[in-house]
Amino acid sequence: MTELTRRSFLAGTTALAPFLALPGAAWTATTGGDFGREQVIALAADMAKSAYTPRAQVPKDWRDLTYEQYKSIWFRHTAALWRDTDASYNVDFFQPGLYFPQAITIDQVVDGTPQLVPFDLSAFDHTDKVPDLTEQGALGYSGFRLRTDLGEPGKKNEFCVFQGASYFRAIGLGQTYGLSARGLALKTGDPMGEEFPDFTHFWLERPAADQRNIIVHALLDSPGVTGAYRFDITPGENCVMEVTATLFPRRDLGHVGLGPLTSMFLYDSTDRTRFDDFRPAVHDSDGLMIRNGAGEELWRPLANPRRLQVSSFVDTNPKGFGLMQRPRELSDFADLEALYHKRPCVWVEPMGDWGKGAVTLVEIPADQEIYDNIVAYWRPQEPMKAGSRVDLAYRLSWGTEAAGVVTSPADPVVARVTNTSMGARRAGGRIVAIDFEDHPAFANGPDAMDVRVSSPHAKTTDGVLQRNPQTGGLRLAFSFDAGERKMVELRAQLRRDGHAATEVWLYRWTA
């Protein structure tokens, strides 16, 4: 199973192509200005009654573009959709080819009526590295970026991109692109391979002059399922997306991922043994955070395992989960180009009853930072039945935890884990050091805390708790001995007066 290698397009590569409307576009107009979500739902429901039909690929010379050639093509902002209107947003487009062998259909919706946005070669520039390309065939855009006023007068800045399968990504103010979200994940990590549904058709509602949000509709299609999505997107310090989706399975779907997130984790201070690199850490996300149905907060540091591994956190009606990037200093990564300290966190907040299931974490071995090797999603316990209709809604928040990405619970927030380090112990076994941020619960110092360390697989020491003079928080250090075991599950938490003072720290160590 392979993930899309998003390093090739994260930087915002753009488009080149002929002046052609995409052939075979499905339903691009209604009468009487009555377009809305119900029309997309009806289209998805109708498509689900028929067998899946693969879309045509763009001509071979487009698909054979090298990475250097592809990134030598760019969209001119002066050609953006709504550029010459009073709309509060502009939209740029991306070319097909290379990693994007099939084009999508895009409509703008004006006064309730969809209007096809044709594919326009004159909107793009390119260098002489780009060869002459076929101007006939199933050509069209591969995606788009959204730009709006983010605080710089007279300038519309980029903050969100939809491109490739059902992938999309966004940032909060002052951030750089990192992890991605998807409309849906199917069979992630399964031995028989993953299925990647596609967003095949988008409808962009033209916003008013003073409108802060934008509405994007999307049609999902794959061999196993169709779907209708509505994104209500509001940029700012956090970019917040209200997602409403309706799915129509073509077949029984036993392994479904809702609210899926995809990220990259290469290494940090838990394990650097495979990487001879001047940087102390390389990752877009460093941990999975979960607020389960009981209100308990869990923190699972990410790993880059030697073999694919899947972790399931069984729950009922989770309050939220997300992939976080907690290190926020340049010195945490020492990378002046990638700026990993500016990558966003993403928090998934279910809306309504999601029932029984499990927050699922898939960690895939990776040897380079160009590969997205981390996937997190909610897996419902019950399969989705063929011929059924499944409605769901959730909120995605892109930004930093400090900016409030993770909505505060009713009870006071417990102390977060800020760092996990591991290494060999001279006396045998391994030592673990967990740093917790400074928190009012620590006011009376380490002696007031109840330390809980356990493992079902290995003997652990009781742990030593000390004040960290640099952070003001507490550091818990303990050791464990795996013996001949190749895998050990570990758990730690600090409690005070019978109540949680910190997140529950969970980790799977593998030999």
Secondary structure, 3 states (H helix, E strand, C coil): CCCCCHHHCCCCCCCCCCCECCCCCCCCCCCCCCCCHHHHHHHHHHHHCCCCCCCCCCCHHHHCCCHHHHCCEEECHHHCECCCCCCCEEEEEECCECCECCCCEEEEEECCEEEECCECHHHEEECCCCCCCCCCCCCCCCEEEEEECCCCCCCCEEEEEEECCCEEEECCCCCCCCCEEECCEECCCCCCCCECCEEEEEEEECCCCCCCCEEEEEEEECCCEEEEEEEEEECCCCEEEEEEEEEEECCCECCEEEEEEEECEEECCCCCCCCCCCCCCEECCCEEEEECCCCCEEEEECCCCCCCEEEEEEEECCCEEEEECCCCCHHHCCCCCCCHHHCCEEEEEEECCCCEEEEEEEECCCCCCCCCCEEEEEEECCCECCCCCEEEEEEEEEECCCCCCCCCCCCCCCECEEEEEEEECCCCCEEEEEEECCCHHHCCCHHHCEEEEECCCCEECCCEEEECCCCCCEEEEEEEECCCCCEEEEEEEEEECCEECECEEEEEEEC
